[in-house]
């Protein structure tokens, strides 16, 4: 099983999870910085859901937003961990996403779990357009193809 991680698990990691599952991989994803379960009603952001369905015929509307605490019991099964942003750029982590009072990447370091970082552009929800989000989705599709070639 592999794990994809982004800021809020509402866009990038949800897309990565969907593309990897489409090619038959066992995948989970989670947030690591922002608590957005309530804001997005525990589902991927609607623009992402719509774009995935319209452009790739992939339905992600039933995927759930997960936090580290939701997947921590599966970490022993996880072989590869991929951050879709640079954790060093994070200034503050919402308390609900901390594990033992640590940001998730620090917790992974603490338990000696290795991870890779792939910087995928952050979708800015204030200026997010279909075109800019579609560009990010294509970047994630390329990354999935590179990882699992």
N, CA, C and O atoms as a GROMACS GRO file, in nm:
protein
  596
    1UNK      N    1   0.084  -0.118   0.000
    1UNK     CA    2   0.000   0.000   0.000
    1UNK      C    3   0.089   0.124   0.000
    1UNK      O    4   0.193   0.127   0.065
    2UNK      N    5   0.047   0.226  -0.073
    2UNK     CA    6   0.117   0.353  -0.077
    2UNK      C    7   0.028   0.463  -0.020
    2UNK      O    8  -0.094   0.449  -0.014
    3UNK      N    9   0.092   0.572   0.020
    3UNK     CA   10   0.022   0.684   0.083
    3UNK      C   11   0.060   0.815   0.014
    3UNK      O   12   0.178   0.845  -0.002
    4UNK      N   13  -0.041   0.891  -0.028
    4UNK     CA   14  -0.020   1.025  -0.083
    4UNK      C   15  -0.070   1.127   0.020
    4UNK      O   16  -0.177   1.110   0.078
    5UNK      N   17   0.008   1.233   0.039
    5UNK     CA   18  -0.023   1.333   0.141
    5UNK      C   19  -0.018   1.472   0.079
    5UNK      O   20   0.076   1.506   0.008
    6UNK      N   21  -0.121   1.552   0.107
    6UNK     CA   22  -0.118   1.693   0.070
    6UNK      C   23  -0.168   1.775   0.189
    6UNK      O   24  -0.184   1.722   0.298
    7UNK      N   25  -0.192   1.904   0.168
    7UNK     CA   26  -0.228   1.994   0.278
    7UNK      C   27  -0.358   1.956   0.344
    7UNK      O   28  -0.364   1.943   0.467
    8UNK      N   29  -0.464   1.938   0.264
    8UNK     CA   30  -0.598   1.921   0.323
    8UNK      C   31  -0.670   1.795   0.277
    8UNK      O   32  -0.782   1.768   0.321
    9UNK      N   33  -0.609   1.717   0.189
    9UNK     CA   34  -0.670   1.595   0.135
    9UNK      C   35  -0.804   1.625   0.067
    9UNK      O   36  -0.896   1.544   0.071
   10UNK      N   37  -0.813   1.741   0.005
   10UNK     CA   38  -0.935   1.779  -0.065
   10UNK      C   39  -0.913   1.790  -0.216
   10UNK      O   40  -1.009   1.798  -0.292
   11UNK      N   41  -0.785   1.791  -0.259
   11UNK     CA   42  -0.757   1.810  -0.400
   11UNK      C   43  -0.644   1.718  -0.447
   11UNK      O   44  -0.670   1.609  -0.498
   12UNK      N   45  -0.518   1.759  -0.429
   12UNK     CA   46  -0.404   1.689  -0.489
   12UNK      C   47  -0.394   1.541  -0.450
   12UNK      O   48  -0.384   1.455  -0.538
   13UNK      N   49  -0.395   1.511  -0.323
   13UNK     CA   50  -0.378   1.372  -0.282
   13UNK      C   51  -0.499   1.286  -0.321
   13UNK      O   52  -0.485   1.167  -0.346
   14UNK      N   53  -0.617   1.348  -0.327
   14UNK     CA   54  -0.736   1.276  -0.372
   14UNK      C   55  -0.720   1.236  -0.520
   14UNK      O   56  -0.756   1.125  -0.559
   15UNK      N   57  -0.667   1.327  -0.600
   15UNK     CA   58  -0.645   1.301  -0.742
   15UNK      C   59  -0.538   1.193  -0.759
   15UNK      O   60  -0.555   1.101  -0.839
   16UNK      N   61  -0.429   1.204  -0.685
   16UNK     CA   62  -0.323   1.103  -0.692
   16UNK      C   63  -0.377   0.965  -0.653
   16UNK      O   64  -0.348   0.865  -0.719
   17UNK      N   65  -0.455   0.961  -0.547
   17UNK     CA   66  -0.516   0.835  -0.504
   17UNK      C   67  -0.601   0.776  -0.616
   17UNK      O   68  -0.591   0.656  -0.645
   18UNK      N   69  -0.683   0.858  -0.678
   18UNK     CA   70  -0.773   0.809  -0.784
   18UNK      C   71  -0.695   0.757  -0.906
   18UNK      O   72  -0.727   0.650  -0.958
   19UNK      N   73  -0.595   0.830  -0.951
   19UNK     CA   74  -0.517   0.785  -1.067
   19UNK      C   75  -0.443   0.655  -1.036
   19UNK      O   76  -0.438   0.565  -1.120
   20UNK      N   77  -0.386   0.645  -0.917
   20UNK     CA   78  -0.312   0.523  -0.880
   20UNK      C   79  -0.408   0.404  -0.866
   20UNK      O   80  -0.374   0.293  -0.908
   21UNK      N   81  -0.524   0.426  -0.809
   21UNK     CA   82  -0.622   0.318  -0.798
   21UNK      C   83  -0.669   0.273  -0.935
   21UNK      O   84  -0.695   0.155  -0.957
   22UNK      N   85  -0.680   0.366  -1.028
   22UNK     CA   86  -0.725   0.333  -1.164
   22UNK      C   87  -0.630   0.234  -1.230
   22UNK      O   88  -0.674   0.152  -1.311
   23UNK      N   89  -0.502   0.240  -1.197
   23UNK     CA   90  -0.406   0.145  -1.256
   23UNK      C   91  -0.382   0.025  -1.163
   23UNK      O   92  -0.288  -0.052  -1.183
   24UNK      N   93  -0.468   0.010  -1.064
   24UNK     CA   94  -0.467  -0.111  -0.982
   24UNK      C   95  -0.381  -0.108  -0.857
   24UNK      O   96  -0.354  -0.214  -0.800
   25UNK      N   97  -0.338   0.007  -0.815
   25UNK     CA   98  -0.254   0.017  -0.695
   25UNK      C   99  -0.340   0.028  -0.569
   25UNK      O  100  -0.451   0.081  -0.573
   26UNK      N  101  -0.287  -0.022  -0.459
   26UNK     CA  102  -0.352  -0.012  -0.328
   26UNK      C  103  -0.304   0.118  -0.265
   26UNK      O  104  -0.187   0.130  -0.227
   27UNK      N  105  -0.393   0.216  -0.254
   27UNK     CA  106  -0.355   0.354  -0.218
   27UNK      C  107  -0.446   0.408  -0.109
   27UNK      O  108  -0.566   0.379  -0.105
   28UNK      N  109  -0.387   0.488  -0.022
   28UNK     CA  110  -0.463   0.572   0.070
   28UNK      C  111  -0.405   0.713   0.059
   28UNK      O  112  -0.295   0.732   0.008
   29UNK      N  113  -0.480   0.811   0.109
   29UNK     CA  114  -0.430   0.949   0.108
   29UNK      C  115  -0.478   1.018   0.234
   29UNK      O  116  -0.574   0.976   0.298
   30UNK      N  117  -0.407   1.125   0.269
   30UNK     CA  118  -0.449   1.201   0.386
   30UNK      C  119  -0.397   1.344   0.380
   30UNK      O  120  -0.310   1.378   0.300
   31UNK      N  121  -0.453   1.427   0.466
   31UNK     CA  122  -0.410   1.565   0.485
   31UNK      C  123  -0.295   1.566   0.585
   31UNK      O  124  -0.270   1.467   0.653
   32UNK      N  125  -0.227   1.679   0.593
   32UNK     CA  126  -0.123   1.689   0.696
   32UNK      C  127  -0.106   1.831   0.750
   32UNK      O  128  -0.024   1.853   0.839
   33UNK      N  129  -0.183   1.927   0.698
   33UNK     CA  130  -0.166   2.066   0.742
   33UNK      C  131  -0.298   2.130   0.783
   33UNK      O  132  -0.310   2.184   0.893
   34UNK      N  133  -0.398   2.124   0.695
   34UNK     CA  134  -0.522   2.198   0.718
   34UNK      C  135  -0.642   2.106   0.744
   34UNK      O  136  -0.659   2.004   0.678
   35UNK      N  137  -0.723   2.146   0.841
   35UNK     CA  138  -0.846   2.077   0.878
   35UNK      C  139  -0.960   2.131   0.792
   35UNK      O  140  -1.012   2.240   0.817
   36UNK      N  141  -1.000   2.054   0.688
   36UNK     CA  142  -1.106   2.101   0.599
   36UNK      C  143  -1.218   1.999   0.582
   36UNK      O  144  -1.299   2.010   0.490
   37UNK      N  145  -1.224   1.900   0.671
   37UNK     CA  146  -1.332   1.800   0.660
   37UNK      C  147  -1.469   1.867   0.662
   37UNK      O  148  -1.555   1.837   0.579
   38UNK      N  149  -1.489   1.955   0.758
   38UNK     CA  150  -1.620   2.020   0.772
   38UNK      C  151  -1.649   2.111   0.652
   38UNK      O  152  -1.759   2.107   0.597
   39UNK      N  153  -1.551   2.191   0.612
   39UNK     CA  154  -1.570   2.286   0.502
   39UNK      C  155  -1.614   2.214   0.374
   39UNK      O  156  -1.702   2.262   0.302
   40UNK      N  157  -1.552   2.098   0.346
   40UNK     CA  158  -1.582   2.025   0.224
   40UNK      C  159  -1.676   1.906   0.248
   40UNK      O  160  -1.691   1.820   0.160
   41UNK      N  161  -1.739   1.901   0.364
   41UNK     CA  162  -1.834   1.794   0.397
   41UNK      C  163  -1.771   1.656   0.381
   41UNK      O  164  -1.835   1.561   0.336
   42UNK      N  165  -1.643   1.647   0.420
   42UNK     CA  166  -1.566   1.522   0.421
   42UNK      C  167  -1.549   1.459   0.282
   42UNK      O  168  -1.531   1.338   0.272
   43UNK      N  169  -1.554   1.539   0.178
   43UNK     CA  170  -1.540   1.492   0.040
   43UNK      C  171  -1.437   1.578  -0.033
   43UNK      O  172  -1.408   1.689   0.010
   44UNK      N  173  -1.381   1.526  -0.143
   44UNK     CA  174  -1.292   1.610  -0.223
   44UNK      C  175  -1.367   1.735  -0.271
   44UNK      O  176  -1.489   1.735  -0.284
   45UNK      N  177  -1.291   1.840  -0.298
   45UNK     CA  178  -1.351   1.965  -0.344
   45UNK      C  179  -1.429   1.941  -0.473
   45UNK      O  180  -1.384   1.866  -0.560
   46UNK      N  181  -1.544   2.005  -0.486
   46UNK     CA  182  -1.636   1.981  -0.598
   46UNK      C  183  -1.571   2.007  -0.734
   46UNK      O  184  -1.593   1.931  -0.827
   47UNK      N  185  -1.493   2.114  -0.747
   47UNK     CA  186  -1.430   2.142  -0.877
   47UNK      C  187  -1.341   2.026  -0.920
   47UNK      O  188  -1.335   1.993  -1.038
   48UNK      N  189  -1.272   1.965  -0.824
   48UNK     CA  190  -1.184   1.852  -0.854
   48UNK      C  191  -1.267   1.730  -0.893
   48UNK      O  192  -1.236   1.661  -0.991
   49UNK      N  193  -1.371   1.705  -0.817
   49UNK     CA  194  -1.461   1.592  -0.847
   49UNK      C  195  -1.518   1.606  -0.988
   49UNK      O  196  -1.519   1.510  -1.065
   50UNK      N  197  -1.566   1.725  -1.022
   50UNK     CA  198  -1.623   1.750  -1.154
   50UNK      C  199  -1.520   1.733  -1.265
   50UNK      O  200  -1.549   1.670  -1.367
   51UNK      N  201  -1.400   1.789  -1.247
   51UNK     CA  202  -1.297   1.780  -1.350
   51UNK      C  203  -1.250   1.636  -1.371
   51UNK      O  204  -1.226   1.595  -1.485
   52UNK      N  205  -1.238   1.560  -1.264
   52UNK     CA  206  -1.197   1.420  -1.278
   52UNK      C  207  -1.302   1.340  -1.354
   52UNK      O  208  -1.269   1.256  -1.438
   53UNK      N  209  -1.427   1.367  -1.327
   53UNK     CA  210  -1.536   1.294  -1.394
   53UNK      C  211  -1.547   1.335  -1.541
   53UNK      O  212  -1.560   1.249  -1.628
   54UNK      N  213  -1.541   1.465  -1.568
   54UNK     CA  214  -1.559   1.516  -1.704
   54UNK      C  215  -1.441   1.484  -1.796
   54UNK      O  216  -1.460   1.453  -1.914
   55UNK      N  217  -1.319   1.490  -1.742
   55UNK     CA  218  -1.200   1.478  -1.827
   55UNK      C  219  -1.133   1.341  -1.822
   55UNK      O  220  -1.060   1.305  -1.915
   56UNK      N  221  -1.156   1.265  -1.717
   56UNK     CA  222  -1.086   1.136  -1.702
   56UNK      C  223  -1.182   1.020  -1.674
   56UNK      O  224  -1.138   0.906  -1.661
   57UNK      N  225  -1.312   1.048  -1.665
   57UNK     CA  226  -1.414   0.948  -1.638
   57UNK      C  227  -1.386   0.872  -1.508
   57UNK      O  228  -1.410   0.751  -1.498
   58UNK      N  229  -1.334   0.944  -1.409
   58UNK     CA  230  -1.306   0.886  -1.278
   58UNK      C  231  -1.395   0.956  -1.176
   58UNK      O  232  -1.394   1.079  -1.165
   59UNK      N  233  -1.472   0.878  -1.103
   59UNK     CA  234  -1.562   0.933  -1.002
   59UNK      C  235  -1.494   0.927  -0.864
   59UNK      O  236  -1.472   0.818  -0.810
   60UNK      N  237  -1.460   1.043  -0.809
   60UNK     CA  238  -1.398   1.046  -0.676
   60UNK      C  239  -1.494   1.103  -0.571
   60UNK      O  240  -1.454   1.134  -0.459
   61UNK      N  241  -1.619   1.116  -0.608
   61UNK     CA  242  -1.716   1.182  -0.519
   61UNK      C  243  -1.741   1.107  -0.388
   61UNK      O  244  -1.789   1.166  -0.292
   62UNK      N  245  -1.708   0.978  -0.383
   62UNK     CA  246  -1.729   0.901  -0.260
   62UNK      C  247  -1.601   0.886  -0.177
   62UNK      O  248  -1.604   0.828  -0.069
   63UNK      N  249  -1.489   0.938  -0.228
   63UNK     CA  250  -1.366   0.934  -0.148
   63UNK      C  251  -1.385   1.028  -0.028
   63UNK      O  252  -1.456   1.128  -0.037
   64UNK      N  253  -1.321   0.994   0.082
   64UNK     CA  254  -1.333   1.072   0.206
   64UNK      C  255  -1.203   1.145   0.235
   64UNK      O  256  -1.094   1.099   0.200
   65UNK      N  257  -1.216   1.260   0.300
   65UNK     CA  258  -1.099   1.332   0.350
   65UNK      C  259  -1.049   1.258   0.474
   65UNK      O  260  -1.126   1.230   0.565
   66UNK      N  261  -0.920   1.228   0.475
   66UNK     CA  262  -0.861   1.159   0.589
   66UNK      C  263  -0.751   1.244   0.652
   66UNK      O  264  -0.686   1.324   0.586
   67UNK      N  265  -0.734   1.224   0.780
   67UNK     CA  266  -0.627   1.288   0.855
   67UNK      C  267  -0.528   1.181   0.899
   67UNK      O  268  -0.560   1.062   0.893
   68UNK      N  269  -0.408   1.220   0.943
   68UNK     CA  270  -0.313   1.119   0.990
   68UNK      C  271  -0.372   1.024   1.095
   68UNK      O  272  -0.344   0.904   1.092
   69UNK      N  273  -0.452   1.076   1.184
   69UNK     CA  274  -0.511   0.990   1.288
   69UNK      C  275  -0.605   0.885   1.228
   69UNK      O  276  -0.626   0.780   1.288
   70UNK      N  277  -0.661   0.912   1.110
   70UNK     CA  278  -0.750   0.817   1.043
   70UNK      C  279  -0.675   0.700   0.980
   70UNK      O  280  -0.731   0.592   0.962
   71UNK      N  281  -0.549   0.722   0.946
   71UNK     CA  282  -0.474   0.618   0.874
   71UNK      C  283  -0.355   0.565   0.954
   71UNK      O  284  -0.283   0.478   0.905
   72UNK      N  285  -0.333   0.615   1.072
   72UNK     CA  286  -0.214   0.578   1.150
   72UNK      C  287  -0.203   0.428   1.174
   72UNK      O  288  -0.094   0.372   1.177
   73UNK      N  289  -0.318   0.362   1.191
   73UNK     CA  290  -0.316   0.218   1.214
   73UNK      C  291  -0.277   0.138   1.089
   73UNK      O  292  -0.253   0.018   1.098
   74UNK      N  293  -0.271   0.203   0.974
   74UNK     CA  294  -0.233   0.137   0.848
   74UNK      C  295  -0.087   0.162   0.812
   74UNK      O  296  -0.039   0.108   0.712
   75UNK      N  297  -0.015   0.242   0.890
   75UNK     CA  298   0.122   0.279   0.853
   75UNK      C  299   0.215   0.160   0.840
   75UNK      O  300   0.308   0.164   0.758
   76UNK      N  301   0.194   0.054   0.917
   76UNK     CA  302   0.280  -0.064   0.904
   76UNK      C  303   0.267  -0.129   0.767
   76UNK      O  304   0.361  -0.194   0.720
   77UNK      N  305   0.152  -0.112   0.702
   77UNK     CA  306   0.127  -0.170   0.570
   77UNK      C  307   0.178  -0.080   0.457
   77UNK      O  308   0.190  -0.125   0.343
   78UNK      N  309   0.207   0.046   0.488
   78UNK     CA  310   0.247   0.143   0.385
   78UNK      C  311   0.392   0.121   0.345
   78UNK      O  312   0.483   0.122   0.429
   79UNK      N  313   0.413   0.102   0.216
   79UNK     CA  314   0.547   0.081   0.163
   79UNK      C  315   0.612   0.211   0.118
   79UNK      O  316   0.730   0.234   0.143
   80UNK      N  317   0.533   0.295   0.051
   80UNK     CA  318   0.585   0.420  -0.004
   80UNK      C  319   0.496   0.536   0.039
   80UNK      O  320   0.374   0.527   0.036
   81UNK      N  321   0.562   0.646   0.078
   81UNK     CA  322   0.489   0.766   0.120
   81UNK      C  323   0.536   0.881   0.032
   81UNK      O  324   0.656   0.903   0.013
   82UNK      N  325   0.438   0.954  -0.023
   82UNK     CA  326   0.467   1.065  -0.113
   82UNK      C  327   0.397   1.191  -0.064
   82UNK      O  328   0.275   1.197  -0.057
   83UNK      N  329   0.476   1.292  -0.031
   83UNK     CA  330   0.422   1.425  -0.002
   83UNK      C  331   0.412   1.498  -0.135
   83UNK      O  332   0.504   1.494  -0.215
   84UNK      N  333   0.301   1.566  -0.157
   84UNK     CA  334   0.280   1.640  -0.282
   84UNK      C  335   0.306   1.789  -0.262
   84UNK      O  336   0.254   1.872  -0.337
   85UNK      N  337   0.385   1.822  -0.164
   85UNK     CA  338   0.429   1.958  -0.135
   85UNK      C  339   0.553   1.947  -0.049
   85UNK      O  340   0.590   1.838  -0.006
   86UNK      N  341   0.618   2.059  -0.024
   86UNK     CA  342   0.739   2.062   0.058
   86UNK      C  343   0.702   2.091   0.204
   86UNK      O  344   0.662   2.203   0.235
   87UNK      N  345   0.714   1.993   0.294
   87UNK     CA  346   0.679   2.016   0.434
   87UNK      C  347   0.755   2.131   0.500
   87UNK      O  348   0.704   2.196   0.591
   88UNK      N  349   0.876   2.157   0.455
   88UNK     CA  350   0.956   2.266   0.513
   88UNK      C  351   0.891   2.403   0.492
   88UNK      O  352   0.923   2.499   0.563
   89UNK      N  353   0.801   2.413   0.395
   89UNK     CA  354   0.733   2.540   0.366
   89UNK      C  355   0.617   2.568   0.460
   89UNK      O  356   0.561   2.678   0.457
   90UNK      N  357   0.580   2.473   0.543
   90UNK     CA  358   0.463   2.486   0.631
   90UNK      C  359   0.498   2.572   0.752
   90UNK      O  360   0.598   2.549   0.820
   91UNK      N  361   0.413   2.669   0.779
   91UNK     CA  362   0.433   2.758   0.895
   91UNK      C  363   0.356   2.708   1.017
   91UNK      O  364   0.404   2.719   1.130
   92UNK      N  365   0.234   2.654   0.994
   92UNK     CA  366   0.148   2.613   1.105
   92UNK      C  367   0.062   2.495   1.061
   92UNK      O  368   0.013   2.491   0.949
   93UNK      N  369   0.046   2.399   1.152
   93UNK     CA  370  -0.038   2.282   1.127
   93UNK      C  371  -0.159   2.288   1.220
   93UNK      O  372  -0.144   2.312   1.340
   94UNK      N  373  -0.277   2.266   1.164
   94UNK     CA  374  -0.398   2.263   1.248
   94UNK      C  375  -0.387   2.149   1.349
   94UNK      O  376  -0.341   2.039   1.317
   95UNK      N  377  -0.430   2.176   1.469
   95UNK     CA  378  -0.414   2.082   1.580
   95UNK      C  379  -0.471   1.943   1.552
   95UNK      O  380  -0.414   1.842   1.594
   96UNK      N  381  -0.584   1.936   1.482
   96UNK     CA  382  -0.647   1.806   1.453
   96UNK      C  383  -0.559   1.714   1.368
   96UNK      O  384  -0.584   1.594   1.362
   97UNK      N  385  -0.458   1.771   1.303
   97UNK     CA  386  -0.373   1.691   1.215
   97UNK      C  387  -0.241   1.650   1.279
   97UNK      O  388  -0.159   1.583   1.216
   98UNK      N  389  -0.219   1.689   1.402
   98UNK     CA  390  -0.096   1.652   1.472
   98UNK      C  391  -0.106   1.508   1.524
   98UNK      O  392  -0.214   1.461   1.561
   99UNK      N  393   0.007   1.442   1.527
   99UNK     CA  394   0.018   1.308   1.587
   99UNK      C  395   0.121   1.319   1.699
   99UNK      O  396   0.236   1.355   1.676
  100UNK      N  397   0.078   1.289   1.821
  100UNK     CA  398   0.165   1.306   1.938
  100UNK      C  399   0.225   1.447   1.942
  100UNK      O  400   0.343   1.465   1.972
  101UNK      N  401   0.144   1.545   1.910
  101UNK     CA  402   0.179   1.688   1.910
  101UNK      C  403   0.285   1.722   1.806
  101UNK      O  404   0.350   1.826   1.817
  102UNK      N  405   0.303   1.637   1.705
  102UNK     CA  406   0.400   1.662   1.600
  102UNK      C  407   0.329   1.671   1.464
  102UNK      O  408   0.229   1.602   1.442
  103UNK      N  409   0.380   1.755   1.374
  103UNK     CA  410   0.332   1.748   1.236
  103UNK      C  411   0.360   1.607   1.181
  103UNK      O  412   0.454   1.541   1.224
  104UNK      N  413   0.280   1.564   1.087
  104UNK     CA  414   0.287   1.426   1.040
  104UNK      C  415   0.426   1.388   0.989
  104UNK      O  416   0.473   1.278   1.016
  105UNK      N  417   0.493   1.478   0.914
  105UNK     CA  418   0.626   1.446   0.861
  105UNK      C  419   0.727   1.430   0.973
  105UNK      O  420   0.818   1.348   0.963
  106UNK      N  421   0.712   1.508   1.081
  106UNK     CA  422   0.802   1.490   1.195
  106UNK      C  423   0.774   1.358   1.266
  106UNK      O  424   0.867   1.291   1.312
  107UNK      N  425   0.647   1.321   1.274
  107UNK     CA  426   0.612   1.191   1.331
  107UNK      C  427   0.672   1.079   1.246
  107UNK      O  428   0.726   0.983   1.300
  108UNK      N  429   0.661   1.089   1.114
  108UNK     CA  430   0.719   0.987   1.026
  108UNK      C  431   0.870   0.979   1.045
  108UNK      O  432   0.926   0.869   1.047
  109UNK      N  433   0.937   1.094   1.059
  109UNK     CA  434   1.081   1.094   1.087
  109UNK      C  435   1.109   1.024   1.220
  109UNK      O  436   1.204   0.946   1.231
  110UNK      N  437   1.027   1.052   1.320
  110UNK     CA  438   1.043   0.995   1.454
  110UNK      C  439   1.033   0.842   1.453
  110UNK      O  440   1.106   0.775   1.525
  111UNK      N  441   0.941   0.789   1.370
  111UNK     CA  442   0.926   0.642   1.365
  111UNK      C  443   1.008   0.581   1.251
  111UNK      O  444   0.989   0.464   1.217
  112UNK      N  445   1.097   0.658   1.194
  112UNK     CA  446   1.190   0.611   1.091
  112UNK      C  447   1.119   0.564   0.964
  112UNK      O  448   1.163   0.468   0.901
  113UNK      N  449   1.010   0.631   0.928
  113UNK     CA  450   0.940   0.601   0.804
  113UNK      C  451   0.990   0.698   0.698
  113UNK      O  452   0.978   0.819   0.714
  114UNK      N  453   1.045   0.646   0.592
  114UNK     CA  454   1.096   0.732   0.484
  114UNK      C  455   0.983   0.777   0.394
  114UNK      O  456   0.880   0.710   0.380
  115UNK      N  457   1.003   0.894   0.332
  115UNK     CA  458   0.905   0.946   0.238
  115UNK      C  459   0.976   1.026   0.129
  115UNK      O  460   1.091   1.068   0.146
  116UNK      N  461   0.907   1.044   0.019
  116UNK     CA  462   0.958   1.124  -0.092
  116UNK      C  463   0.871   1.248  -0.105
  116UNK      O  464   0.753   1.248  -0.071
  117UNK      N  465   0.932   1.355  -0.155
  117UNK     CA  466   0.861   1.482  -0.174
  117UNK      C  467   0.856   1.513  -0.323
  117UNK      O  468   0.959   1.519  -0.390
  118UNK      N  469   0.736   1.534  -0.372
  118UNK     CA  470   0.713   1.580  -0.509
  118UNK      C  471   0.633   1.708  -0.498
  118UNK      O  472   0.518   1.706  -0.452
  119UNK      N  473   0.691   1.818  -0.541
  119UNK     CA  474   0.622   1.947  -0.531
  119UNK      C  475   0.524   1.962  -0.647
  119UNK      O  476   0.563   1.982  -0.762
  120UNK      N  477   0.397   1.953  -0.612
  120UNK     CA  478   0.289   1.980  -0.708
  120UNK      C  479   0.229   2.114  -0.668
  120UNK      O  480   0.201   2.138  -0.551
  121UNK      N  481   0.210   2.200  -0.766
  121UNK     CA  482   0.157   2.334  -0.741
  121UNK      C  483   0.036   2.327  -0.648
  121UNK      O  484  -0.051   2.241  -0.664
  122UNK      N  485   0.031   2.418  -0.553
  122UNK     CA  486  -0.080   2.426  -0.458
  122UNK      C  487  -0.199   2.494  -0.522
  122UNK      O  488  -0.187   2.607  -0.570
  123UNK      N  489  -0.314   2.428  -0.525
  123UNK     CA  490  -0.433   2.495  -0.577
  123UNK      C  491  -0.475   2.605  -0.480
  123UNK      O  492  -0.506   2.577  -0.364
  124UNK      N  493  -0.477   2.727  -0.525
  124UNK     CA  494  -0.517   2.839  -0.441
  124UNK      C  495  -0.667   2.854  -0.451
  124UNK      O  496  -0.720   2.896  -0.555
  125UNK      N  497  -0.738   2.818  -0.344
  125UNK     CA  498  -0.884   2.816  -0.351
  125UNK      C  499  -0.945   2.953  -0.377
  125UNK      O  500  -1.059   2.962  -0.423
  126UNK      N  501  -0.873   3.060  -0.349
  126UNK     CA  502  -0.928   3.194  -0.373
  126UNK      C  503  -0.927   3.232  -0.521
  126UNK      O  504  -1.011   3.309  -0.567
  127UNK      N  505  -0.830   3.178  -0.595
  127UNK     CA  506  -0.822   3.211  -0.738
  127UNK      C  507  -0.830   3.086  -0.824
  127UNK      O  508  -0.801   3.090  -0.944
  128UNK      N  509  -0.870   2.975  -0.764
  128UNK     CA  510  -0.874   2.849  -0.834
  128UNK      C  511  -0.975   2.854  -0.949
  128UNK      O  512  -1.093   2.882  -0.929
  129UNK      N  513  -0.927   2.826  -1.068
  129UNK     CA  514  -1.014   2.818  -1.184
  129UNK      C  515  -1.010   2.676  -1.237
  129UNK      O  516  -0.922   2.598  -1.200
  130UNK      N  517  -1.104   2.643  -1.323
  130UNK     CA  518  -1.105   2.509  -1.382
  130UNK      C  519  -0.976   2.483  -1.458
  130UNK      O  520  -0.920   2.374  -1.450
  131UNK      N  521  -0.929   2.583  -1.532
  131UNK     CA  522  -0.807   2.565  -1.611
  131UNK      C  523  -0.685   2.544  -1.523
  131UNK      O  524  -0.603   2.456  -1.551
  132UNK      N  525  -0.671   2.622  -1.416
  132UNK     CA  526  -0.553   2.606  -1.330
  132UNK      C  527  -0.560   2.472  -1.255
  132UNK      O  528  -0.458   2.407  -1.236
  133UNK      N  529  -0.679   2.432  -1.214
  133UNK     CA  530  -0.692   2.304  -1.144
  133UNK      C  531  -0.669   2.188  -1.240
  133UNK      O  532  -0.610   2.087  -1.202
  134UNK      N  533  -0.715   2.201  -1.363
  134UNK     CA  534  -0.694   2.096  -1.462
  134UNK      C  535  -0.544   2.078  -1.491
  134UNK      O  536  -0.497   1.966  -1.510
  135UNK      N  537  -0.472   2.189  -1.495
  135UNK     CA  538  -0.327   2.182  -1.513
  135UNK      C  539  -0.262   2.104  -1.399
  135UNK      O  540  -0.172   2.023  -1.423
  136UNK      N  541  -0.306   2.127  -1.278
  136UNK     CA  542  -0.254   2.055  -1.161
  136UNK      C  543  -0.290   1.906  -1.172
  136UNK      O  544  -0.207   1.820  -1.141
  137UNK      N  545  -0.410   1.876  -1.214
  137UNK     CA  546  -0.452   1.736  -1.230
  137UNK      C  547  -0.363   1.666  -1.332
  137UNK      O  548  -0.321   1.552  -1.310
  138UNK      N  549  -0.335   1.731  -1.444
  138UNK     CA  550  -0.246   1.672  -1.545
  138UNK      C  551  -0.106   1.650  -1.488
  138UNK      O  552  -0.043   1.549  -1.517
  139UNK      N  553  -0.056   1.744  -1.406
  139UNK     CA  554   0.074   1.726  -1.342
  139UNK      C  555   0.074   1.604  -1.251
  139UNK      O  556   0.172   1.530  -1.245
  140UNK      N  557  -0.036   1.583  -1.180
  140UNK     CA  558  -0.046   1.467  -1.090
  140UNK      C  559  -0.054   1.338  -1.173
  140UNK      O  560   0.007   1.238  -1.136
  141UNK      N  561  -0.128   1.341  -1.283
  141UNK     CA  562  -0.135   1.222  -1.369
  141UNK      C  563   0.004   1.185  -1.419
  141UNK      O  564   0.040   1.067  -1.420
  142UNK      N  565   0.083   1.285  -1.461
  142UNK     CA  566   0.221   1.261  -1.507
  142UNK      C  567   0.305   1.200  -1.394
  142UNK      O  568   0.382   1.107  -1.416
  143UNK      N  569   0.288   1.254  -1.272
  143UNK     CA  570   0.363   1.202  -1.158
  143UNK      C  571   0.327   1.056  -1.131
  143UNK      O  572   0.416   0.974  -1.108
  144UNK      N  573   0.200   1.024  -1.132
  144UNK     CA  574   0.157   0.885  -1.109
  144UNK      C  575   0.216   0.793  -1.215
  144UNK      O  576   0.264   0.684  -1.183
  145UNK      N  577   0.214   0.836  -1.339
  145UNK     CA  578   0.274   0.757  -1.446
  145UNK      C  579   0.425   0.739  -1.426
  145UNK      O  580   0.479   0.632  -1.455
  146UNK      N  581   0.492   0.840  -1.377
  146UNK     CA  582   0.636   0.833  -1.350
  146UNK      C  583   0.664   0.736  -1.233
  146UNK      O  584   0.754   0.653  -1.242
  147UNK      N  585   0.587   0.748  -1.126
  147UNK     CA  586   0.608   0.663  -1.008
  147UNK      C  587   0.583   0.516  -1.041
  147UNK      O  588   0.660   0.429  -1.000
  148UNK      N  589   0.477   0.489  -1.115
  148UNK     CA  590   0.434   0.351  -1.137
  148UNK      C  591   0.459   0.300  -1.278
  148UNK      O  592   0.390   0.209  -1.325
  149UNK      N  593   0.556   0.360  -1.346
  149UNK     CA  594   0.584   0.315  -1.485
  149UNK      C  595   0.633   0.172  -1.492
  149UNK      O  596   0.660   0.121  -1.600
   0.00000   0.00000   0.00000
